Amino acid sequence: MTTAALVPAPDPRPHPGLPPALPARRALSEVGVVLMAAAACLGSWWAAPLPLWIGGCAGLAALAARRPAMLVLGTFLLAAGLGHRAEAGLGAPAPGPFEGVVTLVSDPRETPWGSRADVSFGGKRYEVQAGGGAAGTLGLSLAGERLLVHGRVSRPPPGAAWLKPRHVIGRVTADTIERHDAGAAPWRAANRFRRLLQRGAEVMDEPARSLYGGFVLGDDSGQTAEIVDDFRASGLTHLLVVSGSNVAYVLVLASPLTNRLGPRARWAATFGVVAAFALVTRFEPSILRASAMAAVAVTVTLAGRPATSLRILGLAVTALVLIDPLLVHSVAFQLSVAASLGIVLLSRPIAAALAGPAVVRSALAVTLAAQVAVAPVLVPRFGGMPVVAVFANLVAVPVAGLVTTWGLPAGVLAGLAGPGVGRWLHLPTELAIDWVAATASTAARVPLGEVSVRELLVVVLAGAAAVLGSLRGWAPAIHRGALMVVVVALLAPAVSLRSAPFHAEPLAGVHLYRSGGATVIVLGAQRSPSPGRALEAFRRAGVRRIDLLVAADPPPRLLRALRHRWSVGQVLDPLKPVEVTVGGLRVEVDPWPSAGLSSGGVVVTAAGR
């Protein structure tokens, strides 16, 4: 669910206290607004060295002459010039010593070597990495606070495209970090609010406590690799990222106050609520999109001009991209815009093509529309989209909304009242979080696989035929046939997982053997994989259980992660000679192997050979 779905289009009828609607005039159609937003995105991506005055003059001339096509062209030229200027500001710094007072622009994150965070210094942004005592100081800080940093600055690594939308020009390896002050007043207020919610959430047990921060604030700190992969495998990761639904829920919570105000006061109050929530949630790309849409919606309401959700989305995207052209390189922004566009354009046609109760059809249509729309972004970048996501979202999303609508005000009261009252206030919150977490954990175990680009194309084409056939009254056989093709394409990944090869190497140095219903995993002599990478790799390989794990002193975190997802049988030490048979597999462990064994001193063959 997104802001596009939850913020209604303004009522075109006269409303007491609002100025009368202005007379109709030649303006951009809905298609024109979408084209303008697309032009802004394409121009920012192109980032050509065009003088800004060319695009600016073309846009002003288009507005004066009321020429929609010229306005789209002017937007493209202006976005291209702005994009080039933004990228030109990302020049890497000269390597050398670094010393100065920096302002945190992101909350610190834990890394295997310490902590990291984005900071602002001298009008530029850097990524600070710290270990040891410096990591402790950095880890206790929050965005907006100021720190005194001593260290060395270096250029970013080659091909670090993920740094571009964050405006990061270099890396600072900190030797020492000292707290300077709490930062500007708005940041101090936002951090006090976040710490109040965190204090109120201390009454909850894990994993509900860390998940609460994700649901309400988009804070993923403290979430284990098991929880992260459960939500990723079930297609529910978007619930742990603040988005349009969070903004909509906050506006609902504020509506008893804002609805009592006059039009102009309501406009100002809504702007204030949206801006405050964006500050608390650190201006994440999805929040920027949702906040911009809310701002456009209340503005057109005040102006007395009816606007559909599609027009609001187009105007919001255009404004955001012109303000920050580097947003087009943010995957989070791309997913947020794609999901909103999909819900606006596809949810109603899909609902009309489905059978069943209206409530179920509507919920399923929104889920399908969002999943189809984000698939072109997700599948090429991350290798696939979980098939089970459709069903998991139907079960989890309605309950996840309660975590914000109830959990946010309850968190404030719990933080103020203390643990005694907070435990009772957060009981519904914890129950809702446990429901969503159980849904994610259960769905992650369902071996339905992931949709690849090939299956995605089939689903999109056949699904479009099914929707068109329903809306245009085509022969029922065509409609049913198209739906059958969709079902077959969605089941194809599960079928391919059942025909797994005898041997596979899902990770470098990690060997996976399957035969006769048995599964053996051999970890190489090198460093064991991280729990997150192991869970993802084995899940995508279709592992259903682990009968035998051969590993030299496997890390407890890795074993805990594997046992969270699968039943793990015997664990063998490769330094001790042994020969065992597990199901259809025969395993020989030789601590002093001959040369040429890909899995070290472990030989796995089919039993009976």
C-alpha positions in Angstrom: 0.0 0.0 0.0 1.4 3.4 -0.9 0.5 7.0 -0.5 -0.9 7.0 -4.0 -3.5 4.5 -2.7 -4.2 6.1 0.7 -4.2 9.8 -0.1 -7.5 10.3 -2.0 -7.8 12.5 -5.0 -9.3 15.9 -4.1 -13.1 16.2 -4.5 -13.9 18.3 -7.5 -17.1 19.6 -5.9 -17.2 23.0 -4.2 -16.1 22.8 -0.6 -16.9 25.3 2.1 -13.9 27.5 2.9 -12.0 26.7 -0.3 -11.6 29.1 -3.1 -13.7 28.3 -6.2 -12.1 26.2 -8.9 -10.4 28.2 -11.6 -11.7 28.0 -15.1 -10.4 25.2 -17.3 -7.5 26.0 -19.4 -5.1 24.1 -21.6 -2.9 22.1 -19.3 -0.9 18.9 -19.2 -3.0 15.8 -19.4 -2.3 12.8 -17.1 -0.2 11.3 -19.9 1.6 14.6 -20.3 2.4 14.7 -16.6 3.8 11.1 -16.7 5.8 12.1 -19.8 7.2 15.1 -17.9 8.2 12.9 -15.0 9.8 10.4 -17.4 11.6 13.3 -19.1 13.0 14.5 -15.8 14.3 11.0 -14.9 15.8 10.4 -18.4 17.4 13.8 -18.5 18.9 13.4 -15.0 20.3 10.0 -16.0 21.7 11.3 -19.2 23.4 14.2 -17.4 24.6 16.2 -20.4 26.6 19.4 -20.1 23.8 21.7 -21.2 23.5 25.2 -19.9 20.7 25.5 -17.4 19.2 28.5 -19.0 18.3 26.5 -22.1 16.0 24.2 -20.2 14.8 27.0 -17.9 13.8 29.2 -20.8 12.2 26.4 -22.7 10.1 25.6 -19.6 9.1 29.2 -19.0 8.2 29.7 -22.6 6.1 26.5 -22.5 4.2 27.7 -19.4 3.6 31.1 -21.0 2.4 29.7 -24.3 0.7 26.7 -22.6 2.5 24.2 -24.8 2.6 20.9 -23.0 5.0 19.2 -25.5 7.5 22.1 -25.1 7.2 21.8 -21.3 8.2 18.1 -21.5 11.1 19.0 -23.7 12.2 21.9 -21.4 12.0 19.6 -18.3 14.2 17.1 -20.1 16.8 19.7 -21.0 16.8 21.2 -17.5 17.1 17.8 -15.8 20.0 16.9 -18.1 21.9 20.1 -17.1 21.1 19.7 -13.4 22.2 16.1 -13.6 25.5 17.0 -15.1 26.1 19.7 -12.5 25.2 17.2 -9.7 27.6 14.6 -11.1 30.4 17.2 -11.6 30.2 17.8 -7.8 31.2 14.3 -7.1 34.9 14.8 -7.9 37.0 12.6 -5.7 39.2 14.3 -3.1 43.0 14.1 -3.0 44.2 11.3 -0.6 45.7 12.6 2.6 45.2 13.4 6.3 41.7 14.4 7.5 40.7 16.4 10.5 37.6 18.3 11.2 34.1 18.5 12.7 31.7 16.6 10.6 27.9 16.3 10.7 26.3 12.9 10.5 23.8 12.7 7.6 22.9 9.0 8.2 22.7 6.8 11.3 25.7 4.6 11.8 25.6 1.0 10.7 27.6 -1.9 12.0 30.1 -3.6 9.7 32.3 -6.6 10.2 35.2 -4.3 10.9 33.4 -1.7 13.1 30.9 1.1 12.0 30.3 3.3 9.1 28.2 6.4 8.4 27.8 9.2 5.9 28.9 12.6 7.0 28.9 16.2 5.7 32.1 18.3 5.8 32.7 21.5 3.9 29.6 21.1 1.8 30.7 17.6 0.6 29.7 14.2 1.8 32.1 11.4 2.9 31.7 7.8 4.1 33.4 7.5 7.5 34.6 4.0 8.5 35.8 3.4 12.0 37.1 0.5 14.1 38.0 -0.1 17.7 37.2 2.8 20.1 36.3 5.1 17.3 33.7 2.7 16.1 32.1 2.7 19.6 31.8 6.5 19.6 30.4 6.5 16.1 28.0 3.7 16.8 26.4 5.6 19.7 25.7 8.7 17.6 22.7 9.6 15.5 22.2 11.6 12.3 22.4 15.3 12.8 25.0 15.1 15.6 28.5 16.5 15.1 31.7 14.7 15.7 35.4 15.6 15.6 37.2 13.1 13.3 40.9 12.5 12.8 42.0 10.0 10.1 42.8 9.8 6.4 40.7 10.5 3.4 40.8 8.4 0.2 39.0 8.1 -3.1 36.0 5.8 -3.2 36.6 2.3 -4.6 36.3 1.8 -8.4 32.8 1.2 -9.6 31.1 2.2 -6.3 27.9 3.1 -8.0 26.0 2.8 -4.7 27.7 5.9 -3.4 26.4 8.2 -6.2 22.8 8.6 -5.0 24.2 9.3 -1.5 26.4 12.2 -2.9 29.5 10.6 -1.3 32.7 11.7 -2.9 35.3 9.9 -0.7 36.0 7.7 2.3 37.5 8.7 5.6 39.2 6.0 7.7 38.9 7.4 11.2 41.7 6.9 13.8 39.9 8.8 16.5 36.4 10.1 16.9 35.1 12.5 19.6 31.7 13.8 20.2 31.4 17.5 19.4 27.7 18.5 20.0 24.2 17.3 19.4 23.7 19.3 16.2 21.0 21.7 15.1 17.7 22.0 16.9 15.5 20.1 14.4 17.9 17.1 14.5 18.0 17.2 18.3 14.2 17.1 18.4 14.1 14.2 15.9 16.7 12.2 17.8 15.0 12.7 21.1 11.8 11.3 19.5 13.7 8.3 18.1 15.3 7.6 21.5 11.9 7.9 23.2 10.5 5.3 20.9 13.5 3.0 21.4 13.2 3.4 25.2 9.5 2.4 25.0 10.4 -0.6 22.8 12.8 -2.0 25.4 9.9 -3.9 27.0 9.6 -6.1 23.9 11.6 -9.3 23.3 13.7 -10.0 20.3 13.1 -10.1 17.4 10.1 -7.9 17.9 12.2 -5.0 19.4 14.6 -4.7 16.4 11.7 -5.2 13.9 9.7 -2.5 15.6 12.4 0.0 14.6 12.2 -1.2 11.0 8.4 -1.0 10.8 8.1 2.4 12.4 11.4 4.2 11.5 13.0 2.1 8.8 15.9 1.4 11.2 17.4 -2.0 10.4 20.1 -2.0 13.1 20.0 -5.0 15.4 18.2 -7.2 12.9 19.9 -10.6 12.6 20.9 -12.3 9.3 18.0 -14.8 9.8 15.4 -12.1 10.1 16.8 -10.2 7.1 16.7 -13.2 4.9 13.3 -14.3 6.1 11.8 -11.0 5.0 13.8 -11.0 1.8 12.9 -14.6 0.9 9.2 -13.9 1.5 9.1 -10.6 -0.4 8.3 -8.6 2.7 11.4 -6.5 2.9 9.4 -3.4 2.0 7.6 -3.6 5.3 10.9 -2.8 7.1 11.5 0.3 4.9 9.5 3.4 5.7 7.4 4.2 2.7 4.2 5.8 1.5 2.1 3.6 3.8 3.9 4.9 6.8 3.3 8.5 5.7 -0.4 7.7 5.2 -0.7 6.1 8.6 0.9 9.1 10.3 -1.5 11.4 8.4 -4.3 9.3 9.7 -3.1 9.6 13.2 -2.8 13.4 12.8 -6.2 13.7 11.1 -8.3 14.3 14.4 -6.3 17.5 14.8 -5.8 18.6 11.2 -9.5 18.0 10.3 -10.5 20.6 12.8 -8.4 23.3 11.1 -9.3 25.6 8.3 -8.0 25.0 4.8 -4.8 27.0 5.1 -4.0 25.9 8.6 -4.7 22.3 7.6 -2.3 22.7 4.7 0.4 24.1 7.0 -0.2 21.4 9.7 0.0 18.6 7.1 3.2 20.0 5.7 4.6 20.2 9.2 3.6 16.6 10.0 5.1 15.2 6.8 8.3 17.2 7.2 8.7 16.1 10.8 8.2 12.5 9.9 10.6 12.7 7.0 13.2 14.2 9.4 12.7 11.4 11.9 13.0 8.7 9.2 16.1 10.3 7.7 14.7 11.5 4.4 15.0 8.0 2.8 14.2 8.0 -0.9 10.9 6.2 -0.5 9.9 8.7 2.2 10.9 11.6 -0.1 8.5 10.2 -2.8 5.7 9.7 -0.3 6.2 13.1 1.4 6.3 14.9 -2.0 3.0 13.2 -3.0 1.4 14.2 0.2 2.6 17.8 -0.2 1.3 18.0 -3.8 -2.1 16.4 -2.7 -2.8 18.9 0.1 -1.6 21.8 -2.1 -4.0 21.0 -5.0 -6.7 20.5 -2.5 -6.1 24.0 -1.1 -6.0 25.4 -4.7 -9.3 23.8 -5.5 -7.9 21.9 -8.5 -8.9 18.3 -8.8 -6.0 15.9 -9.4 -5.8 12.2 -9.7 -3.2 10.0 -7.9 -1.4 9.6 -11.2 -1.0 13.3 -11.7 0.1 13.8 -8.1 2.7 11.0 -8.6 4.0 12.6 -11.8 4.3 16.1 -10.3 6.0 14.7 -7.1 8.6 12.7 -9.1 9.3 15.6 -11.4 9.9 18.0 -8.5 12.1 15.6 -6.6 14.3 14.7 -9.6 14.8 18.3 -10.5 15.8 19.1 -6.9 18.1 16.1 -6.6 18.9 14.6 -10.0 21.0 11.8 -8.4 17.9 10.2 -7.0 17.3 8.5 -10.3 20.3 6.2 -9.4 18.8 5.1 -6.1 17.3 1.6 -6.2 15.0 2.5 -3.3 13.6 5.5 -5.2 13.1 3.4 -8.3 11.3 0.7 -6.4 9.1 3.3 -4.6 8.1 5.1 -7.8 7.5 1.8 -9.6 5.3 0.4 -6.9 3.2 3.5 -6.7 2.8 3.7 -10.5 1.8 0.0 -10.6 -0.8 0.4 -7.9 -2.3 3.5 -9.6 -2.4 2.0 -13.1 -2.9 -1.7 -12.5 -4.8 -2.3 -9.3 -8.3 -1.5 -10.6 -8.0 -3.5 -13.9 -6.5 -6.5 -12.0 -9.3 -6.3 -9.4 -11.9 -6.3 -12.2 -10.4 -9.4 -13.7 -10.4 -11.4 -10.5 -13.2 -13.3 -8.9 -14.2 -13.4 -5.3 -15.2 -11.0 -2.5 -14.4 -7.4 -3.2 -12.2 -7.0 -0.1 -10.0 -10.0 -1.2 -9.9 -8.9 -4.8 -8.8 -5.4 -3.9 -6.1 -6.6 -1.5 -4.8 -9.1 -4.0 -4.9 -6.6 -6.9 -2.8 -4.1 -5.0 -0.3 -6.7 -4.1 -0.1 -8.0 -7.7 0.1 -4.5 -9.1 3.0 -3.6 -6.9 4.9 -6.8 -7.4 4.5 -6.6 -11.2 5.6 -3.0 -11.3 8.8 -3.5 -9.2 9.8 -6.7 -10.9 11.7 -5.0 -13.8 13.8 -3.2 -11.1 14.2 -6.1 -8.7 14.8 -9.1 -11.0 17.8 -7.8 -13.1 19.5 -6.4 -10.0 18.9 -9.1 -7.4 18.5 -12.2 -9.5 14.8 -12.9 -9.0 11.6 -12.3 -7.2 10.1 -14.8 -4.7 6.9 -16.4 -6.0 5.7 -16.8 -2.4 5.7 -13.0 -2.1 2.1 -12.6 -3.4 0.7 -14.9 -0.7 3.0 -13.6 2.1 1.9 -10.0 1.4 -1.8 -10.9 1.5 -1.3 -12.3 5.0 1.2 -9.9 6.4 0.5 -6.4 5.0 -2.9 -5.8 6.7 -1.4 -6.7 10.1 1.8 -4.7 9.4 -0.3 -1.5 9.2 -1.3 -1.9 12.8 2.3 -1.8 13.9 2.5 1.8 12.8 -1.1 3.0 13.5 -1.0 1.4 17.0 2.7 1.0 17.6 3.7 4.6 17.0 1.5 6.3 19.5 1.9 3.4 21.9 5.7 3.8 21.6 5.5 7.4 22.6 3.3 6.7 25.6 5.5 3.7 26.6 8.6 5.8 26.4 7.0 8.4 28.7 5.3 6.0 31.1 8.1 3.5 31.7 8.3 -0.3 31.4 5.4 -1.1 33.7 2.8 0.6 31.5 4.8 0.2 28.3 4.6 -3.6 28.5 0.8 -3.5 28.3 0.7 -0.7 25.7 3.1 -2.6 23.4 1.3 -6.0 23.8 -0.8 -5.5 20.6 2.3 -4.1 18.8 4.4 -7.2 19.7 1.6 -9.5 18.7 1.3 -7.8 15.3 5.1 -7.9 14.8 5.2 -11.6 15.8 2.5 -12.4 13.3 4.4 -10.7 10.4 7.7 -12.3 11.5 6.1 -15.7 11.6 4.6 -15.2 8.2 8.0 -14.2 6.8 9.7 -17.2 8.5 7.1 -19.6 7.2 7.0 -18.2 3.7 10.8 -18.3 3.5 10.7 -22.1 3.9 8.2 -22.7 1.1 10.3 -23.9 -1.9 8.5 -22.0 -4.7 11.7 -20.4 -6.0 12.1 -17.1 -7.6 10.9 -15.6 -10.9 13.7 -14.9 -13.4 13.6 -12.5 -16.3 12.2 -15.2 -18.6 9.3 -16.1 -16.3 8.7 -12.5 -15.6 8.1 -11.7 -19.3 5.7 -14.6 -19.6 3.8 -13.5 -16.5 3.5 -9.9 -17.7 2.4 -10.8 -21.2 -0.1 -13.5 -20.2 -1.3 -11.4 -17.3 -2.0 -8.4 -19.5 -3.9 -10.7 -21.9 -6.0 -12.0 -19.0 -6.8 -8.5 -17.8 -7.7 -7.2 -21.2 -9.7 -10.3 -22.0 -11.8 -9.7 -18.8 -12.3 -6.0 -19.4 -13.2 -6.3 -23.1 -15.3 -9.4 -22.9 -13.1 -11.8 -24.9 -14.0 -15.5 -25.0 -13.8 -17.1 -21.5 -11.4 -19.7 -23.0 -8.9 -17.0 -23.8 -9.1 -15.5 -20.3 -8.8 -18.9 -18.6 -5.9 -19.9 -20.9 -4.0 -16.7 -20.2 -4.4 -17.3 -16.4 -3.2 -20.8 -16.8 -0.1 -19.6 -18.5 0.5 -17.2 -15.6 0.1 -20.1 -13.1 2.5 -22.4 -15.1 5.1 -19.6 -15.3 4.9 -19.0 -11.5 5.2 -22.7 -10.8 8.2 -23.2 -13.1 10.8 -22.1 -10.6 9.5 -24.6 -8.0 9.7 -27.4 -10.6 13.3 -26.5 -11.5 14.3 -26.6 -7.9 13.0 -30.1 -7.5 15.3 -31.3 -10.3 18.5 -30.2 -8.6 21.9 -31.5 -9.8 24.0 -34.0 -7.9 26.7 -31.4 -7.2 26.6 -27.6 -7.1 28.8 -24.8 -5.7 26.4 -22.1 -4.5 29.3 -20.2 -3.0 33.0 -20.2 -3.6 34.5 -23.1 -1.8 31.1 -24.4 -0.6 29.9 -27.7 -2.1 26.4 -28.9 -2.1 25.5 -32.6 -2.8 22.0 -34.0 -3.2 20.8 -37.5 -4.0 18.0 -39.9 -2.8 16.4 -37.1 -0.8 19.6 -36.5 1.3 21.6 -33.2 1.3 25.2 -32.8 2.3 27.0 -29.5 2.5 30.8 -29.2 2.7 32.4 -25.9 3.8 35.8 -25.4 2.4 38.9 -24.9 4.4 38.9 -21.2 3.9 36.8 -18.7 5.9 33.2 -19.8 6.4 30.6 -17.8 4.6 28.6 -15.2 6.5 25.2 -16.3 7.8 23.4 -14.0 5.4 25.2 -15.2 2.3 24.8 -18.8 3.3 21.1 -18.5 3.9 20.6 -16.7 0.6 22.8 -19.1 -1.5 21.3 -22.3 0.0 17.7 -21.0 -0.3 18.2 -20.1 -4.0 19.7 -23.5 -4.6 16.5 -25.1 -3.3 17.9 -26.7 -0.1 15.1 -28.1 2.0 17.1 -29.8 4.8 20.7 -30.4 5.7 21.4 -34.0 6.7 25.1 -33.6 7.0 27.3 -30.5 7.4 31.1 -31.0 7.0 32.9 -28.0 8.5 35.9 -27.3 10.6 34.7 -25.5 13.7 31.8 -23.7 12.1 31.0 -20.3 13.7 28.0 -20.5 16.1 26.3 -17.7 14.3 26.4 -19.7 11.0 25.0 -22.8 12.7 22.3 -20.8 14.4 21.3 -19.3 11.1 21.2 -22.6 9.3 19.1 -24.2 12.1 16.7 -21.3 12.0 15.8 -22.2 8.4 16.4 -25.9 8.1 16.7 -29.1 10.0 20.5 -29.7 10.4 21.5 -33.2 11.2 25.1 -34.4 11.9 28.1 -32.0 11.9 31.4 -33.6 10.9 34.9 -32.3 11.5 37.0 -32.7 8.2 40.1 -33.1 10.3 39.0 -36.5 11.6 38.9 -39.5 9.2 35.4 -41.0 8.9 33.1 -42.7 6.4 29.3 -42.3 6.6 26.3 -42.9 4.5 23.4 -40.5 4.5 20.4 -41.4 2.5 21.6 -41.7 -1.1 25.0 -40.2 -0.4 28.3 -41.7 0.8 30.7 -39.4 2.5 34.5 -40.1 3.0 36.5 -37.7 5.1 40.3 -37.8 4.7 42.4 -35.2 6.6 45.3 -35.8 4.2 43.7 -35.8 0.7 45.4 -36.4 -2.5 45.7 -33.5 -4.9 42.8 -32.5 -7.1 39.9 -32.8 -4.7 37.6 -29.8 -5.2 36.1 -30.1 -1.7 39.4 -30.6 0.2 39.6 -33.9 2.0 36.0 -34.8 1.5 34.7 -37.2 -1.2 31.0 -37.5 -1.7 29.5 -40.1 -4.0 26.1 -41.6 -4.7 25.5 -44.5 -2.3 26.0 -47.9 -4.0 28.6 -46.7 -6.5 
